[in-house]
Amino acid sequence: MKDRKKIARTAGFFYLLVVIFSFLTMAIIPSKIVVWEDHIATMGNLVAYEPLFRFGIVAGILVHLSYIVLPLTLYRLLYHINKNYATLMVVFALISVPISYTLLLDQFEIIELLKEYSSFGAAEKEQAGLQVLTMYDNLYDGFFLCQVFWGLWLLPFGYLIFKSGFLPKTLGVFLMLGCLAYLTNVFGRILYPDFSDYINTRLLILPATIGEIGICLWLLIIGIKENIKF
């Protein structure tokens, strides 16, 4: 019992790292730099916030390291419930890592660009700004495609939680609904050009947000609790 609770809290810790560093790399840091439709302002922000940009790369590396350890730790906690589902959970989670990790390569190119930026002429500076916007556009396209696997791993994960008896069934349901939400968002936006005009993406993936933050905090604070009825 104590060992299992320790494993649960370890998983909660790595889940928290994933949540924090993902929020930094996908939302907070880009919001300080990117001004869509204004490449000059974007480049100015990048120069002004270069240390923050560099920290964003470090945070991205930490996200991927944590996201490797997380499903492997959860496997140790949940595999006795259903080994096939636990294996599927790990596979879906880990497949996304090399896909999203390669997105960091463009950011290293931007670092090289920054080293020479002060010596650029006006035309070169404008081109640099366009390159930075293209990099962020590719970054978000990569994140968008990763949503397939970010969603798929939640289905076996949510099922294992629902069947565990020592983690809240409600959070398991939210995680399984989160899988459906992620896949709906990806395929809906690919198949229907106006999908985002009619569907609020933030509301659509709300079940996944509730489920993931909820289980993260539960694992970290409570760990496990036998014979949960809700």
N, C-alpha and C positions, 0 to 999 in steps of 0.2 A: 504493500500500500504506500509506504513512504517513498520507495523507489519510483513508483509510478507517478506520485505527486511531484517528485523532483523532475522527472522527465517532462511532465505537463508544464511546469513552470519554466523549464529551459526552452520548451517550444514557444511559450508565451513571450519570453524575452526576445527570441529571434524574430517572432512575428512582429513585435513592437519595433524592432530595428527596421524590418521591411516597411512597415507603415510610415515611420518617421522619415527614413531616407527616400522612400518613393515620393512622399509628399514634397520633400525639398526638391528633388530632381525633376519632377513632373509639373509642379505648380509654383512653388515659392520662388525658386531661382529664375526660371524662365520669365516669371511676371516682372522681375526687376530688370530684365534685359530686352525682351522682345517687344517691339512695337510693330504689329502687323501693318503692312502697307506703308511703312516708313523705315527704309533700310538705313538711312542716315542716322536717325535717332537710335535705332537698334545698335548700330556700330558704336555710337557715342556711349551708350549704356554699357556695352561690352567692355570698352576701354576703361570706363569709370569703375565697373564692378568686376574687373579681371580676377582679383583674389576670390570673389564669390563664385565666379564661373569655374575656376580651378577646383574650388572646394566641391562644386557640383559633380565634377568628374570623380573625385574621391568618394562622394556619397553614392554615386552610381555603382562604383566597384563594390562598396559595402552592401548595397542592396542585393547585388547578385550573389555575393558570398553568403549573406544571410538567407537568401531564398534557396540556396543549395542545402544549407544545414536544416532549415525549417521542415521541409517535407520528410527528410530522413529521420528527424527527431520525432515527428508525428507518426511515422511508420512504427517506430519502437513503441509508441503509446497505444496504437490502434490496430496493429496487424493481427492480434489474436481474435478480433471481432470477425474480420473477413480478410484473409490474406490477399485474395485477388483484387478486391477493391482498394486495399491499402497500397498494393503494388501499382495499380492504375493511377492512384492519387500521386504517387511519387513520379511516375513516368510523365504524366501531363505537366506537372510543375517543372520538372527539370528540362523538358523539351524547350520551354520558353527562354531558358537562361542564355544559351548560345545565340539565339535570335536577337534578344534585346541587348546582349553584351556587345555585339558588333556595332551597335548604334553609337558606342562611345568613340569609335574610330574617327568619325567626322569631327568630334570635339577636339581631338588631338591635332587635327589639321588646323583648327581655328587657333590653337595655342601657337603654332608655328607662324600663322598669319599675324598674330598680335606682336610677335617679336620684331617684325619688319614694318609694322603699320605706320610708325612715326616717320619713316622715310618715303612713304608712298606719296604720289601726286594726287590731285583731286580725282582724276578718273579711276585710279587704282583704289582709292578709298571708297569710292562709290561701288566699285565691283566687289570690294571686301564686304561691304554692308549687305549686298545682294547674296553673297555666298553664305553669310551668317544666317540670313532668313531662310535660305534653301536648306541649310543644315537643320534648323529647328523644324522646318516643314517635314523633312525626312524623318527626324526624330519622332514626331507625333504620328506620322504614318506607321513607323515601326511599332510604337506603343499600341496603335490601333489594331494591327495584325496580331500582336501578342495577346490581345484580349480573348482570342479564341482559346488559348491554353490557360490564361488566367481564369477563364470561365470553366473550362472542362475539368480542371483539377478540383473545383469546388463541389462537383457532383458526387464523386466517391467520398470526398472529405466530409461533406454534409451528411451523406448516408451513414458513414461510420460513426459520426457524432450522434445521429438520431438513434442508432442501434446500440450505442455504448452502454447506456444505463448510468454512466458517471459524468456525463456532460449534458448540457441542456438540449433537449430535443428541439426546442423552438429555434435555437441558433442553427441547428442542423438543417431545419426547413428553410431558413433564410439563406443559407449557403447554397442549397440546391436550387432555390429560386434565383439566386445570383448567377448561377451557371446559365440558366435560361435567359436571364437579362443580358448578360455579356454577348451570348451568341445571337440574340435578337438584334442587339445594337450593331454588331459587325455585319451580319448578313443583310439586315434591313438597310443599312447605309450603302452597301455595295449594290444591292439589287434595285433600290429606289432612290434616285438622286435627291428627292425632296423629303426624305425620311426625317432628317433633323429639323425640318420646318414644322413638322407635326408632332414629333416625339421629343420630349425633354430628356436628354441623355442622363443628366444627373438624377432625375427622378426614376428613370428606367433602371439604373444600376444601384438604386437605394437599397434593395434587399441584400446585395452583395456587400455594400458598405456596412450595413447594420450587422450582418453575419460575421464579417471578418474582424471588424473592430470589437464586436461583442465577444467573439471567441478568443481573440487576442487578450483582452482584459481578463476574461474568465480564467484562462490558463495561467496567466501571470499572477493574478491575485489569489484566486481560490484553488487553482490546480485541478483537482478532481473531487467529486462528492458523490458517494455511492447512492444508488436508488433514487435518482432524480426523476420527478414525475412531470416536469414541465418542459 
